[in-house]
Amino acid sequence: MVSALIIVAALAWFAQLVLGGWQISRFNRAFDELCQQGRVGVGRSGGRFRPRVVVAIALDEQQQVTGALHMKGLTVFAKPVKITSLMGKSINELHPDVIFPHDPLSQNALSLALKLKHG
């Protein structure tokens, strides 16, 4: 009985490693594509038992959005999604509470991404 539990735990741990690596690979590919579009700011928020949120924004020399990614979830199945509604907007037009009106975690992540761009 104990050996069966150990085997199940080891298989679950291995599956977590494989699926986590798959998620990181998908994000890295999307992030690399974003980095080719301009300077990138990244913000992250969330906690252990809340969905983690990552927002990345690419800006050109005129501080216009050339690309944006949003990834939110509790599991390794969360995937990066492009935020097409931000394309072409000026950094001054980006208000996290307007873009994500009912999502404080995404608001926080976007705010952090924008602060990195000002620095």
N, C-alpha and C positions, 0 to 999 in steps of 0.2 A: 504494500500500500504506500509506504513512504517513498520507495523508489519510483513508483508511478507518479507521485506528486512532484518529485524532483525532475523527472523527465518532462512533465507538462510545463513546469516553471522554466526549465531550460529552453524548451521549444518556444514558449511565449517570449522569453527574453531575446532569442535569436530572431523571431519574427519582428519584434520591435526594432532591433538593429537594422534589419534589411529594409523594412518599410520606412524607418527614419532616414536612412541613407537615400532611398528613392525620393522622399519628399525634399531633402536638401538638394539633390541633383536637379529636380524640377525647378526649385526656386533659383538655384545658381544659374541655370540656363536663361531663365526669364530676367534675372538681374544683370547678367552679362549683356543681354540684348538691350536692356535699359541703359546701361553704362555707355553704350555706343551712341546714344541719343543726346548726351550732354552730361553736365555735372549732376551728381545724384546725391540726394539727401535721404536718409533712412530713419524711420521712427518705429519703435516697438513698444507695445504695452500689453498688459494682461498679467495674469497670475497663475499660480499652480492649479487652481480649480475653476478658473475663468478662461474663456477662449483667449488665446494669444493672438495679437494682431500685429502685422508688419505692414507698413506703408512705405513705399519708395517712390520718390518724385525725381524726374530728370528735367533739368532746365537748360535752355540755351543761353547764349551770351546776353540776350535781351531780357532775361528772367521770365521767359515764356515756357510753359509746360510742353515738353516734347514727348513725355511718356510718364505713366504712373502705374504702379502695381499695388494691389491690396490682397493680403492673405490673412484669413481669420479662421480659427478652429481650435478644437481641443485635441484632435487626433492627428495621426500622420497622414490622413486622407485630405487635409486642407491643402488647397493648391492656390498658387498666385493667379489673380485675375486682373486684367488690364482695366484701368478706370478711364474709359474713353471720353467721358463727359468733361474731363479736365484739360483735354488737349487744346493747346493754343492759348489758354488763359494765362494772364499775368500772375506772378506770385502774389501781387497785392489783391487780386480777386479771390484768393483761396482763403475761405473762412471755414475752418473745420466744423463748426456747429451748423453751418448751412449745408455743407457737402454730406455730412453724416448726422442728420438731425436727431436720430433716435439711437445713436450708437456711441456712447462716451468713450469706449475703448478705442474705436477707430478715430474719433476726434483727437484723443490724446496722442495716438501714433502719428497722425498727420501733423499735429502741432510740433512734435519732436522732429519730424522730417523737415519741416519748414525752418525750424531753429538752426538745424545743421546747415541749411543752405545760406542763412544769413551770416554764419560764422566764417 
